Amino acid sequence: QRALAINSREPNALFAMYHLEGSILPLWNRDQRLRQILAADPSNQGAIHELAVLLQSAGYSRESWAWSERGLALQPMSQLFLAGRALKLWIFGRVGEADKVIDQLRSLFPESAWVWWVRFVIYALTNRPLAARAMLTGNPSMLGAPEASMWHSALDALSERSPQAIVVARESCIAAARLSADLAG
């Protein structure tokens, strides 16, 4: 508040306020706030990342890509932006390129839970549930018990494609969604 009283466009103070209020704001207002921060500081990597994620969640994949690439130009070794690149390549149907990016990122940051998660999701949702299962089995501590249980059921359904496996997976996902908003997502 003091920083904003001195300079109403102070980007770090605006970003701090965004973090305090962002989750309660409608998406449109969140977008406007982030763009306001970036107008004051075009190299604010936190705001760039938040805007890229917000745009992606709203289905604006191409604009999200542009912001992520802008973030990468500022910080070429960023796990967040490189993992985002892999996810967007997957979304655009460029799975081979996504694999290359995330595999290189995993070699650079083998202990990163975020990088592990992106590799796992890309495997799981590109008809490679057995590879995803191997990751989950090999690193059981990467996910909490409810999430791991949900994913085991989902991977069964993705592998078998049987009506029974799909019913079990659906029930597991609904049960997990009741536990937390993150699992609901």
C-alpha positions as CSV (number, residue, x, y, z in Angstrom):
1,Q,0.0,0.0,0.0
2,R,2.8,2.4,0.9
3,A,4.6,1.7,-2.4
4,L,1.4,2.3,-4.4
5,A,0.8,5.5,-2.5
6,I,4.2,6.7,-3.6
7,N,3.8,5.4,-7.2
8,S,0.5,4.0,-8.3
9,R,2.2,2.2,-11.2
10,E,5.0,0.5,-9.2
11,P,5.1,-3.0,-10.8
12,N,6.3,-5.0,-7.9
13,A,3.6,-3.5,-5.6
14,L,1.0,-4.1,-8.3
15,F,2.1,-7.7,-8.6
16,A,2.0,-8.2,-4.9
17,M,-1.6,-6.8,-4.8
18,Y,-2.5,-9.0,-7.7
19,H,-1.3,-12.0,-5.7
20,L,-3.4,-10.9,-2.7
21,E,-6.6,-10.3,-4.8
22,G,-6.1,-12.2,-8.0
23,S,-8.0,-15.4,-7.0
24,I,-11.1,-13.5,-6.0
25,L,-11.2,-11.3,-9.2
26,P,-13.1,-12.3,-12.3
27,L,-10.9,-13.4,-15.1
28,W,-11.4,-10.2,-17.1
29,N,-10.2,-8.1,-14.1
30,R,-7.2,-10.5,-13.6
31,D,-6.3,-10.1,-17.2
32,Q,-6.5,-6.3,-16.9
33,R,-4.4,-6.2,-13.8
34,L,-1.7,-8.3,-15.3
35,R,-1.6,-6.1,-18.4
36,Q,-1.4,-3.0,-16.2
37,I,1.7,-4.5,-14.5
38,L,3.3,-5.4,-17.8
39,A,2.6,-1.9,-19.2
40,A,4.6,-0.5,-16.3
41,D,7.3,-3.3,-16.4
42,P,7.3,-5.3,-19.7
43,S,10.0,-7.6,-18.3
44,N,8.1,-8.6,-15.1
45,Q,8.5,-12.4,-15.4
46,G,5.9,-13.2,-12.7
47,A,3.2,-11.2,-14.5
48,I,4.2,-12.7,-17.8
49,H,3.9,-16.2,-16.4
50,E,0.6,-15.5,-14.7
51,L,-0.8,-13.9,-17.9
52,A,0.3,-16.9,-20.0
53,V,-1.4,-19.3,-17.5
54,L,-4.5,-17.2,-17.4
55,L,-4.8,-17.0,-21.2
56,Q,-4.2,-20.7,-21.5
57,S,-6.9,-21.5,-19.0
58,A,-9.3,-19.3,-21.0
59,G,-8.4,-21.1,-24.2
60,Y,-6.3,-18.4,-25.8
61,S,-3.4,-20.8,-26.5
62,R,-1.7,-18.7,-29.2
63,E,-1.6,-15.6,-27.2
64,S,-0.5,-17.6,-24.2
65,W,2.3,-19.1,-26.4
66,A,3.5,-15.6,-27.3
67,W,3.7,-14.5,-23.7
68,S,5.5,-17.7,-22.7
69,E,8.0,-17.2,-25.4
70,R,8.5,-13.6,-24.3
71,G,9.2,-14.9,-20.8
72,L,11.7,-17.4,-22.3
73,A,13.5,-14.6,-24.1
74,L,14.0,-13.0,-20.7
75,Q,14.9,-16.2,-18.8
76,P,15.9,-18.9,-21.2
77,M,16.4,-21.6,-18.6
78,S,13.1,-21.1,-16.7
79,Q,11.4,-24.3,-15.7
80,L,8.0,-22.6,-15.8
81,F,8.4,-21.2,-19.3
82,L,10.0,-24.3,-20.8
83,A,7.5,-26.6,-19.3
84,G,4.8,-24.2,-20.6
85,R,6.4,-24.5,-24.0
86,A,6.1,-28.3,-23.8
87,L,2.5,-28.1,-22.8
88,K,1.6,-25.7,-25.5
89,L,3.4,-27.8,-28.2
90,W,1.3,-30.7,-27.0
91,I,-1.9,-28.6,-27.1
92,F,-1.0,-27.6,-30.7
93,G,-0.6,-31.3,-31.6
94,R,3.1,-31.1,-31.9
95,V,3.7,-34.0,-29.5
96,G,7.2,-35.0,-30.8
97,E,8.4,-31.4,-30.2
98,A,6.8,-31.4,-26.8
99,D,8.5,-34.6,-25.9
100,K,11.9,-33.2,-27.0
101,V,11.4,-30.1,-24.9
102,I,10.2,-31.8,-21.7
103,D,12.8,-34.6,-22.0
104,Q,15.6,-32.0,-22.2
105,L,14.1,-30.1,-19.3
106,R,14.0,-33.3,-17.2
107,S,17.7,-33.9,-17.9
108,L,18.4,-30.4,-16.6
109,F,16.1,-30.5,-13.6
110,P,15.6,-34.2,-12.7
111,E,14.3,-33.4,-9.2
112,S,11.7,-30.8,-10.2
113,A,8.2,-31.9,-9.3
114,W,6.7,-29.5,-11.9
115,V,8.9,-30.8,-14.7
116,W,8.0,-34.4,-13.6
117,W,4.3,-33.5,-13.7
118,V,4.4,-32.0,-17.2
119,R,6.2,-35.1,-18.5
120,F,3.7,-37.4,-16.7
121,V,0.6,-35.5,-18.1
122,I,1.9,-35.5,-21.6
123,Y,2.5,-39.2,-21.5
124,A,-0.9,-39.9,-19.9
125,L,-2.8,-37.8,-22.3
126,T,-1.1,-38.8,-25.6
127,N,-1.9,-42.5,-25.6
128,R,1.1,-43.5,-23.5
129,P,-0.5,-44.5,-20.2
130,L,2.0,-47.3,-19.6
131,A,4.8,-44.7,-19.7
132,A,2.9,-42.5,-17.3
133,R,2.3,-45.5,-15.0
134,A,6.0,-46.3,-15.0
135,M,6.7,-42.7,-13.9
136,L,4.1,-42.9,-11.2
137,T,5.3,-46.3,-10.0
138,G,9.0,-45.2,-10.1
139,N,8.3,-41.9,-8.2
140,P,5.3,-42.6,-5.9
141,S,6.1,-39.6,-3.7
142,M,5.5,-37.1,-6.6
143,L,1.7,-37.2,-6.0
144,G,-0.3,-37.4,-2.8
145,A,-2.2,-40.6,-2.1
146,P,-5.6,-39.3,-3.3
147,E,-4.2,-38.0,-6.5
148,A,-2.1,-41.0,-7.2
149,S,-5.1,-43.3,-6.6
150,M,-7.1,-41.2,-9.0
151,W,-4.4,-41.3,-11.7
152,H,-4.0,-45.1,-11.3
153,S,-7.7,-45.5,-12.1
154,A,-7.5,-43.0,-15.0
155,L,-4.4,-44.7,-16.4
156,D,-6.3,-48.1,-16.2
157,A,-9.1,-46.5,-18.2
158,L,-6.7,-45.0,-20.7
159,S,-5.0,-48.3,-21.2
160,E,-7.9,-50.7,-21.3
161,R,-10.6,-48.4,-22.7
162,S,-13.2,-50.9,-21.2
163,P,-16.5,-49.6,-19.9
164,Q,-15.8,-51.0,-16.4
165,A,-12.4,-49.3,-16.2
166,I,-14.0,-46.0,-17.3
167,V,-16.7,-46.3,-14.7
168,V,-14.0,-46.9,-12.0
169,A,-11.9,-44.0,-13.2
170,R,-15.0,-41.7,-13.3
171,E,-15.9,-42.7,-9.7
172,S,-12.3,-42.2,-8.6
173,C,-12.1,-38.7,-10.2
174,I,-15.4,-37.6,-8.6
175,A,-14.2,-38.9,-5.2
176,A,-10.9,-37.0,-5.6
177,A,-12.7,-33.8,-6.8
178,R,-14.6,-33.8,-3.5
179,L,-11.3,-33.6,-1.6
180,S,-9.9,-30.5,-3.2
181,A,-10.2,-27.9,-5.9
182,D,-6.9,-28.9,-7.4
183,L,-8.0,-32.5,-7.8
184,A,-11.3,-31.3,-9.2
185,G,-9.3,-29.6,-11.9
